Amino acid sequence: MASLDTSTLSSRQSPRRLSERDLEWADLVLIMKNEHKTRIRQNFRDIKLPPIQSLDIPDDYEFMDDALIELITDGAGSALEANFDLSTQEETNEEDL
């Protein structure tokens, strides 16, 4: 199973904000709602952005809600599988066991 780096996730309440460096590093940006894509494009017009994919998760959840975590985990897993060939990584990990 692939791991997910959540260090760049942020909200209006978060002290951590998405940066130009984060976007230059990323191969794929996962967002909760399509409005986030618009905000990213407006704030980072001067750099080449990686693909941005919405998980279509509404803001109906409390922070760290179990249902929210499950939606993010499932959505991120599906997005990663759709955008990257993870079979080689899984085969390598299985060989290490």
C-alpha positions as CSV (number, residue, x, y, z in Angstrom):
1,M,0.0,0.0,0.0
2,A,1.3,3.5,-0.9
3,S,1.8,6.0,1.8
4,L,0.3,9.5,1.7
5,D,2.3,12.6,2.8
6,T,-0.2,14.9,4.5
7,S,2.3,17.5,5.5
8,T,1.1,20.0,2.9
9,L,-2.6,19.7,3.6
10,S,-4.0,22.8,5.1
11,S,-7.2,24.7,5.8
12,R,-8.1,28.2,6.7
13,Q,-7.5,27.3,10.3
14,S,-4.2,25.6,9.7
15,P,-0.9,27.4,10.4
16,R,0.7,25.4,7.5
17,R,-0.1,26.8,4.0
18,L,0.5,25.3,0.5
19,S,3.7,26.8,-0.9
20,E,5.2,27.2,-4.4
21,R,7.9,24.8,-3.3
22,D,5.3,22.2,-2.4
23,L,3.7,22.5,-5.8
24,E,7.1,22.3,-7.6
25,W,7.9,19.1,-5.6
26,A,4.5,17.4,-6.2
27,D,3.6,15.0,-9.0
28,L,-0.1,15.2,-8.1
29,V,-2.1,17.5,-5.9
30,L,-5.3,16.1,-4.3
31,I,-7.9,18.5,-3.1
32,M,-11.2,18.0,-1.3
33,K,-13.3,20.3,-3.5
34,N,-13.1,21.8,-7.0
35,E,-13.1,25.3,-5.5
36,H,-9.7,24.5,-4.0
37,K,-8.3,24.0,-7.6
38,T,-9.5,27.5,-8.5
39,R,-7.8,29.0,-5.5
40,I,-4.5,27.2,-6.2
41,R,-4.5,28.3,-9.8
42,Q,-5.2,31.9,-8.8
43,N,-2.5,32.0,-6.1
44,F,0.2,30.2,-8.2
45,R,-0.2,31.6,-11.7
46,D,3.5,31.9,-12.3
47,I,4.5,28.3,-12.0
48,K,3.8,25.1,-13.9
49,L,1.3,23.2,-11.7
50,P,1.2,19.5,-11.4
51,P,-2.1,17.8,-12.1
52,I,-4.8,18.7,-9.6
53,Q,-7.5,16.2,-8.8
54,S,-10.6,16.7,-6.6
55,L,-11.7,14.0,-4.2
56,D,-15.2,15.7,-4.1
57,I,-15.4,15.6,-0.4
58,P,-17.8,18.3,1.1
59,D,-16.9,20.4,4.2
60,D,-19.5,18.5,6.3
61,Y,-17.0,16.8,8.7
62,E,-15.3,17.7,11.9
63,F,-11.5,17.7,12.1
64,M,-10.2,14.2,12.1
65,D,-13.7,12.7,11.8
66,D,-13.4,8.9,11.2
67,A,-15.7,9.1,8.1
68,L,-13.6,11.9,6.7
69,I,-10.4,10.1,7.2
70,E,-11.8,7.1,5.4
71,L,-13.0,9.2,2.5
72,I,-9.6,10.8,2.1
73,T,-7.8,7.5,2.4
74,D,-10.0,5.8,-0.1
75,G,-10.0,8.7,-2.5
76,A,-6.3,9.2,-2.3
77,G,-5.6,5.5,-2.9
78,S,-7.9,5.5,-5.9
79,A,-6.3,8.7,-7.3
80,L,-2.8,7.3,-6.8
81,E,-3.6,4.0,-8.5
82,A,-5.2,5.9,-11.4
83,N,-2.3,8.3,-11.9
84,F,0.7,6.1,-11.1
85,D,1.9,2.6,-11.8
86,L,2.0,1.3,-8.2
87,S,2.3,-2.4,-9.2
88,T,6.1,-2.2,-9.3
89,Q,6.3,-0.6,-5.8
90,E,3.9,-3.2,-4.4
91,E,5.9,-6.1,-5.9
92,T,9.1,-4.6,-4.4
93,N,7.5,-4.3,-1.0
94,E,6.2,-7.9,-1.2
95,E,9.7,-9.2,-2.0
96,D,11.1,-7.4,1.1
97,L,8.8,-9.4,3.3
